[in-house]
Amino acid sequence: MDKQTAREGFQTATHKRFQGYYLDYLLRFDSIGSYAAAYGLTYETAKQRLETAEKVHTSLVTSDIMAATGLACF
């Protein structure tokens, strides 16, 4: 495996992990505070994680939709 392939695999895994954070938050928690408490995070750390996770999730979903509708060419 070359370095480029390894880097892309790492980025994909990281994106999926953050998407998982976001979906976990949406499905199981009613506030950032309850998410933070459940995972032993400070409120600020949880807020930053979830803001990043939302951006990653949105970019992944948007890419999938555009590809599925033929609006984007890869």
N, C-alpha and C positions, 0 to 999 in steps of 0.2 A: 504494500500500500504506500503510495507516495504522500508527501506532506500535504498537498492540496486536498486529496481525498480524506485524509485524516482530519484536517481542519473542518471540512464541510460536515463530516460525521459528528464532530464535537459540537459545531454550531447547531445542527439539527437536534441533537440530544438536549442541548441547553434550551433551545426554543420549546421543545416538547415539555421539558421540566417546568418552565415558566408558564406554559399554557395549562399544565396540570395544577399549578398553584392557583391560577385564576379560576379555573372551573371548580376546584375544591372550595374556594371562597364563595363563589356564586351559589353552589348547591348546598353547602353545609352551614354557612354562617350568616348572621344578620348584621354584623358590623365588623369594622376593622379591629376594634377592641376585643371582640370575642375570638377572632382569628388569632390575634397576637397572644392572647391568654392561652389558647389551646396549644400553640406551638412554642411557648416560652420566649416570645419575641417582645421587644419594646414596641410601643404603638408606632413610633417613627419608622422603625425597621420594617414592620409589617406593611405600613402605608407605602414605603418606597418599593418593597417587593411587589405589592399588588398593582401599583401604578405601572411598573415595568412589565409585569405579567399581562396586564390588560393590553398594553401596546403590542406585545409579542402576539398575543391571541388574535387581536384585530388584524395584524399584518398577515398571519397565517390563514385566517378565514377569508380575508379579502383576496389573497393570492389564489386560494382554492376556488372561490366563486368566479373570479375572472378567467381562470383556466377552464373551468367547467362550461362557461357560457361562450367561450371562444373570443372574449374581449381582449385577451392578452396572448401573445405568442412568446413561447420560451425557447 
